[in-house]
Amino acid sequence: MRFPSKEIVENLRKKYPVGTRVELIFMDDIQAPAVGTKGTVRGVDDIGSIMVFWDNGSSLSLAYGVDSCRRILDESDD
């Protein structure tokens, strides 16, 4: 596994600050929430994983370079 640079991690932290709402697009994990599940960002760790508290109660993180989500700028966009 290749880890992202410090610059990439900082950019992720700017794009996904604590409290940002996201929607799951893809997660390569057998225990992943369903595609479309929404959640709230708890932070970005030092290896670029986006830590999310999913609305279904899960707290699996999105792995940098593997999983994907989109920001929800306004809940009315759903």
C-alpha positions as CSV (number, residue, x, y, z in Angstrom):
1,M,0.0,0.0,0.0
2,R,1.3,3.4,-0.9
3,F,0.7,6.2,1.6
4,P,-0.3,9.7,0.4
5,S,2.1,12.7,0.9
6,K,1.6,15.2,3.7
7,E,0.3,17.7,1.1
8,I,-2.4,15.2,-0.1
9,V,-3.4,14.6,3.5
10,E,-3.6,18.3,4.2
11,N,-5.7,18.8,1.1
12,L,-8.1,16.0,2.2
13,R,-8.4,17.7,5.6
14,K,-9.3,21.0,3.9
15,K,-11.8,19.3,1.6
16,Y,-13.4,17.1,4.3
17,P,-13.3,19.1,7.6
18,V,-14.9,17.7,10.7
19,G,-18.6,18.0,10.4
20,T,-18.8,17.7,6.6
21,R,-21.7,15.5,5.4
22,V,-20.8,12.9,2.8
23,E,-22.5,10.1,0.8
24,L,-20.9,6.7,0.2
25,I,-20.1,6.0,-3.5
26,F,-17.9,2.9,-3.0
27,M,-16.2,1.0,-0.2
28,D,-14.2,-2.1,-0.7
29,D,-15.1,-3.8,2.6
30,I,-17.5,-6.7,3.3
31,Q,-18.9,-4.8,6.3
32,A,-19.3,-1.5,4.3
33,P,-22.5,0.5,4.6
34,A,-24.8,0.4,1.5
35,V,-23.9,2.7,-1.4
36,G,-25.8,5.9,-0.8
37,T,-25.4,5.8,3.0
38,K,-24.8,9.3,4.4
39,G,-22.5,10.2,7.3
40,T,-20.6,12.9,9.1
41,V,-16.8,13.3,8.8
42,R,-15.0,12.9,12.1
43,G,-11.6,13.8,10.7
44,V,-8.8,12.6,8.3
45,D,-6.0,10.6,9.8
46,D,-2.3,10.7,8.9
47,I,-2.6,8.1,6.1
48,G,-5.5,9.9,4.4
49,S,-8.4,7.8,5.6
50,I,-11.6,9.8,6.0
51,M,-13.1,8.9,9.3
52,V,-16.9,8.9,9.1
53,F,-19.7,8.3,11.5
54,W,-22.3,6.8,9.2
55,D,-26.0,7.5,9.8
56,N,-26.6,3.7,10.1
57,G,-24.3,3.6,13.2
58,S,-21.2,2.3,11.4
59,S,-17.9,4.0,11.8
60,L,-15.8,2.5,9.1
61,S,-13.3,4.9,7.5
62,L,-12.9,5.5,3.8
63,A,-9.4,4.2,2.7
64,Y,-7.4,6.7,0.6
65,G,-7.1,5.6,-3.0
66,V,-9.6,2.7,-2.6
67,D,-12.9,3.9,-1.3
68,S,-14.9,7.0,-2.4
69,C,-17.6,9.4,-1.3
70,R,-19.0,12.7,-2.3
71,R,-19.6,15.8,-0.2
72,I,-23.2,16.7,0.4
73,L,-23.1,20.5,0.3
74,D,-26.8,20.8,1.1
75,E,-29.1,18.1,2.3
76,S,-31.8,19.3,-0.1
77,D,-29.5,18.1,-3.0
78,D,-30.5,14.5,-2.2
